[in-house]
Amino acid sequence: MIHVGVNGYGTIGKRVADAIRAQPDMSVAGVAKTSPNFEARVAHERNYPLYVVDGDRTDEFAAAGFEVAGTVDELVAASDLIVDATPAGVGAENADLYQRHDTPAVFQGGEDADVAEVSFNARANYESARDADYARVVSCNTTGLSRLFAPIAEEYGIEKARVTLVRRGGDPSQSSRGPINDTLPDPVEIPSHHGPDLNTVFPDIEVDTMGMKVPATLMHTHAVNVTLASEVDAEAVRELLDDESRLYVLPPELDIDGAGKLKEFAQDAGRPRGDCWENCIWGDSVTVEGRDMYLFQAVHQEADVVPENVDAIRAISDTADRAESMTLTEDALGLDGQIGQSMRDPVVQPPTVADGGRDPDAE
């Protein structure tokens, strides 16, 4: 059993903690918070031991009705591995803490690549993180592109990739980022940071990326053009992508024309928080002209990196190979590349002690 501490229990951290608890070979050693806000309440209700980032705020947590298990320093010492899900830039500041305790760590894509030994995507380069001390799960957009490019590069070869990323302005809870009424080149310079970030996973793929920010909160959308090394027909590409467990090729009969319907579909299917863990590719958009392939895909920025964090834990711990880890992760979450499947086979919900789930304090 791998006892994992989660430092930062916000948009990503709370999802990762629930995914860890669902795994058969992992437990949540505790979660660290900076303030006793509503997410601290969620952690308390789910029986996660709660640690404070700043020990001077312990009384503030107690006044809000939270029993504190200790400080983040104590959480790191008690954990086999830490998932750092703190805001961008904070993870790099925390690296010294993890090193002092000789505790391996998984960082998020908001950090610079040099925070870790490897930039990680389970489908693309799982083996490179096995038995490393530190791995960085690449950003939501880079995760989405890595999952897409891995099977395409293996099967057909990629000569050149061009991607326009239409990015949400902020997450639904990020009220400080809106409201806005604008469409912004973000950045104006080309390439956007996504291309160089993808090259930390695929150093040999030539890729140009352009970014735009729009007044939306639900998902990112990618317009992808790839020049393949060999000619292929569109149906073969659809079949290749459909065989990937973390890619979902949307059938046209679902009549899903955007992120709003995708989120509602995931909610109706019983996905926790309406999460889409996989890339969602519009099947009708997959087009091939000569060696140029085109498609649109949606990436749920709050959710797609969650299974990657779980796999990074196993890779660093060297407890499973890629195929074993991805299967374990997906089986535990109910992720099979077909969101609608969960209407027949309900998704595993995060267990609580009250529901008969494991008591993290007893492990």
C-alpha positions in Angstrom: 0.0 0.0 0.0 1.4 3.4 -1.1 0.5 6.1 1.5 0.2 9.3 -0.4 0.0 12.8 1.0 -1.7 15.5 -1.1 -0.3 19.0 -0.6 -2.9 21.4 -1.9 -6.6 20.4 -1.8 -8.1 22.6 -4.5 -9.4 22.0 -8.0 -6.8 19.3 -8.8 -5.8 18.1 -5.3 -9.3 17.1 -4.2 -9.9 15.2 -7.4 -6.5 13.4 -7.1 -7.2 12.5 -3.5 -10.5 10.9 -4.4 -8.8 9.0 -7.3 -6.0 7.8 -4.9 -8.5 6.6 -2.4 -10.3 4.6 -5.1 -7.2 2.7 -6.0 -6.6 -0.8 -4.6 -2.9 -0.2 -3.8 -3.0 3.3 -2.4 -4.3 5.3 0.5 -4.5 9.0 1.3 -2.1 9.8 4.2 -3.7 13.2 4.5 -4.3 16.5 2.7 -2.8 19.9 3.4 -4.7 23.2 3.2 -3.8 26.9 3.7 -7.2 28.0 4.9 -10.3 26.5 6.4 -12.5 27.1 3.4 -15.3 25.0 1.8 -12.7 22.6 0.4 -11.4 22.0 3.9 -15.0 21.1 4.8 -15.1 18.6 1.9 -11.9 17.0 3.1 -13.3 16.8 6.6 -16.6 15.2 5.3 -14.5 12.6 3.4 -12.5 11.7 6.4 -9.2 12.8 5.0 -6.7 13.7 7.8 -6.3 17.5 7.5 -2.9 19.2 7.8 -2.2 22.9 7.8 0.4 24.5 5.6 1.1 27.3 8.2 1.2 26.0 11.7 0.3 29.5 13.0 -3.2 29.0 11.5 -4.0 25.9 13.5 -6.3 27.9 15.9 -8.1 29.3 12.8 -8.9 25.8 11.6 -9.9 24.8 15.1 -12.3 27.8 15.4 -13.9 26.6 12.1 -14.5 23.2 13.6 -11.7 21.2 12.0 -9.5 18.8 13.9 -6.0 19.3 12.6 -3.7 16.2 12.3 -0.5 18.3 12.1 1.5 20.5 9.8 2.4 19.9 6.2 6.0 19.1 7.4 4.5 16.2 9.4 2.4 15.1 6.4 5.5 14.9 4.2 7.3 12.9 6.9 4.4 10.5 7.2 3.9 9.9 3.5 5.6 7.5 1.1 5.1 10.0 -1.6 3.6 13.5 -2.0 1.4 14.8 -4.8 2.0 18.6 -4.9 -1.2 20.2 -6.2 -0.5 23.7 -5.0 -0.9 26.8 -7.2 1.6 27.3 -10.0 5.1 28.3 -8.7 4.4 27.1 -5.2 5.4 23.5 -6.0 9.0 24.6 -6.8 9.1 26.4 -3.5 8.0 23.2 -1.8 10.7 21.1 -3.5 13.2 21.7 -0.6 10.7 20.4 1.9 10.3 17.1 0.0 14.1 16.8 -0.4 14.7 17.3 3.3 12.4 14.4 4.1 13.7 12.3 1.2 10.1 12.0 0.1 9.4 11.5 -3.6 6.9 13.9 -5.2 4.6 14.4 -8.2 4.3 18.0 -9.3 1.8 19.6 -11.7 2.1 21.2 -15.1 2.0 24.8 -13.7 5.6 24.3 -12.6 8.6 24.7 -14.9 9.9 21.4 -16.3 13.2 21.6 -14.3 11.3 21.1 -11.1 11.4 17.3 -11.7 13.5 14.7 -13.5 10.8 13.9 -16.0 7.8 15.5 -17.6 5.2 12.7 -17.4 2.4 11.4 -19.4 1.3 7.8 -18.8 0.6 6.9 -22.4 3.6 8.6 -23.9 6.6 8.1 -21.5 5.6 6.1 -18.4 8.8 4.1 -18.2 11.0 7.2 -18.0 9.5 8.0 -14.6 10.0 4.5 -13.1 12.0 4.8 -9.9 12.6 8.5 -10.4 12.3 10.7 -7.3 10.4 13.6 -8.9 8.0 13.7 -11.9 5.9 16.6 -13.3 2.6 15.7 -14.7 2.3 18.0 -17.7 -0.5 20.5 -18.0 -4.0 19.7 -19.0 -3.5 20.9 -22.6 -0.1 19.1 -22.9 -1.7 15.9 -21.4 -4.4 16.1 -24.0 -2.0 16.5 -26.9 0.4 13.8 -25.5 -2.4 11.2 -25.4 -3.4 12.1 -28.9 0.0 12.2 -30.5 1.4 9.0 -28.8 -0.7 6.5 -30.9 -0.5 8.6 -34.0 3.3 8.8 -33.9 3.6 5.1 -33.2 1.3 4.1 -36.0 1.9 6.6 -38.8 4.8 8.9 -37.7 4.4 12.7 -37.3 6.3 15.1 -39.6 4.8 18.3 -38.2 2.0 19.2 -35.9 0.1 22.5 -35.7 -2.4 23.2 -32.9 -4.6 26.1 -32.1 -5.7 26.0 -28.5 -9.0 27.8 -27.6 -8.6 28.0 -23.9 -11.2 28.7 -21.2 -10.8 32.0 -19.4 -10.9 30.4 -16.0 -12.3 27.4 -14.0 -15.9 27.7 -12.9 -14.9 28.6 -9.3 -12.3 31.2 -10.4 -14.5 34.3 -9.9 -11.4 36.5 -9.9 -10.9 35.8 -13.6 -14.2 37.2 -14.8 -16.6 38.1 -16.0 -14.9 39.0 -19.3 -16.2 39.9 -22.7 -13.3 39.4 -25.0 -11.3 37.0 -27.1 -7.5 37.3 -26.5 -4.5 35.9 -28.3 -2.8 34.3 -25.3 0.0 34.8 -25.9 0.4 37.0 -28.9 3.8 35.5 -29.5 4.1 32.2 -31.4 4.5 29.5 -30.4 2.5 29.5 -27.2 4.2 27.6 -24.3 2.2 24.5 -25.1 4.5 23.5 -28.0 7.8 23.6 -26.0 6.0 21.9 -23.1 4.9 19.1 -25.4 8.6 18.7 -26.5 9.5 17.9 -22.9 7.5 14.7 -23.5 8.1 14.3 -27.3 11.4 15.9 -28.0 11.4 14.7 -31.6 8.0 16.1 -32.7 8.1 19.4 -34.6 5.0 21.3 -33.3 3.7 24.9 -33.6 1.0 26.0 -31.2 -1.1 29.2 -31.0 -3.3 30.0 -28.0 -6.5 32.0 -27.6 -8.4 32.7 -24.4 -12.2 33.0 -24.5 -15.0 33.9 -22.0 -15.8 30.3 -21.1 -15.2 28.1 -18.0 -16.0 24.6 -19.0 -13.2 23.1 -21.2 -10.4 23.8 -23.7 -10.9 23.0 -27.4 -8.0 22.1 -29.7 -8.0 22.4 -33.5 -5.3 20.0 -34.5 -3.6 19.5 -37.9 -0.9 16.8 -38.2 1.2 16.1 -41.2 1.7 12.3 -41.1 4.7 10.4 -42.4 2.5 8.1 -44.3 -0.9 8.3 -46.0 -4.0 6.8 -44.2 -7.7 7.2 -44.5 -9.9 8.9 -41.9 -11.7 5.8 -40.8 -8.4 4.1 -39.9 -7.5 7.1 -37.8 -10.8 7.1 -36.0 -10.5 3.3 -35.2 -6.9 3.9 -33.9 -8.0 6.6 -31.6 -11.1 4.8 -30.5 -9.0 1.9 -29.3 -7.2 4.2 -26.8 -8.7 4.1 -23.3 -8.2 7.8 -22.5 -9.5 9.0 -25.8 -13.2 9.1 -26.5 -14.3 9.5 -30.1 -17.7 11.1 -29.9 -20.3 9.3 -32.1 -22.3 11.8 -34.2 -25.6 10.3 -33.0 -24.9 11.7 -29.5 -25.5 15.2 -30.9 -22.9 16.7 -28.6 -21.8 20.0 -30.3 -19.7 21.6 -27.5 -18.4 21.5 -24.0 -21.7 22.3 -22.3 -23.3 19.1 -23.6 -20.2 17.2 -22.8 -20.3 18.3 -19.2 -24.0 17.5 -18.9 -23.4 14.1 -20.5 -20.7 13.3 -17.9 -23.0 14.4 -15.1 -25.9 12.3 -16.4 -23.5 9.4 -16.6 -22.7 9.7 -12.9 -19.2 11.0 -13.2 -18.0 12.7 -10.0 -18.2 16.5 -10.4 -19.1 15.9 -14.1 -15.5 15.1 -14.8 -14.2 14.0 -18.3 -11.0 12.2 -17.6 -10.4 11.4 -21.2 -9.9 13.6 -24.3 -13.2 13.9 -26.2 -12.7 13.9 -30.0 -15.5 14.7 -32.4 -15.5 11.7 -34.7 -16.9 13.7 -37.6 -14.1 16.1 -37.4 -11.4 13.5 -38.1 -10.5 14.3 -41.7 -7.5 13.3 -43.9 -6.3 15.0 -47.0 -3.2 13.4 -48.4 -1.0 13.1 -45.4 -2.6 16.0 -43.5 -5.0 14.9 -40.7 -7.4 17.3 -38.9 -9.6 17.0 -35.9 -11.2 18.9 -33.0 -10.9 17.7 -29.4 -12.1 18.9 -26.0 -10.0 18.8 -22.9 -11.5 19.1 -19.4 -8.9 21.2 -17.6 -10.0 20.2 -14.1 -9.9 16.5 -14.7 -7.7 15.0 -17.5 -4.5 15.1 -15.4 -6.1 13.1 -12.5 -5.5 9.6 -13.8 -2.0 10.8 -14.9 -1.2 11.7 -11.3 -2.2 8.2 -10.1 0.0 6.6 -12.8 2.9 8.8 -11.9 2.6 7.6 -8.3 3.1 4.0 -9.4 5.8 4.9 -11.9 7.9 6.7 -9.2 7.2 3.9 -6.7 8.1 1.3 -9.4 5.2 -0.9 -8.5 3.7 -1.5 -11.9 4.5 -1.2 -15.6 2.6 1.2 -17.9 -0.1 -1.3 -19.0 -0.7 -2.6 -15.4 -0.9 0.9 -13.9 -3.2 2.4 -16.6 -5.6 -0.6 -16.2 -5.6 -0.4 -12.4 -6.3 3.4 -12.6 -9.0 3.1 -15.1 -10.8 0.2 -13.5 -10.8 1.9 -10.1 -12.2 5.2 -11.6 -14.6 3.6 -14.1 -12.8 5.1 -17.0 -13.0 3.1 -20.2 -12.9 5.7 -22.9 -16.7 5.6 -23.2 -18.4 8.1 -20.9 -21.8 6.6 -21.6 -20.6 3.2 -20.4 -20.8 4.5 -16.8 -24.6 4.7 -17.3 -24.5 0.9 -17.2 -21.6 0.4 -14.9 -21.7 3.2 -12.3 -18.4 5.1 -11.7 -16.7 4.3 -8.4 -17.6 7.2 -6.1 -15.1 8.3 -3.4 -15.8 6.1 -0.4 -16.3 7.5 3.1 -16.1 5.8 6.5 -19.9 6.4 6.9 -20.5 4.6 3.6 -18.4 1.7 4.6 -15.2 2.9 2.9 -11.7 2.5 4.2 -10.8 4.6 7.3 -7.5 6.3 6.2 -6.4 6.5 9.9 -6.6 2.7 10.1 -4.2 2.0 7.3 
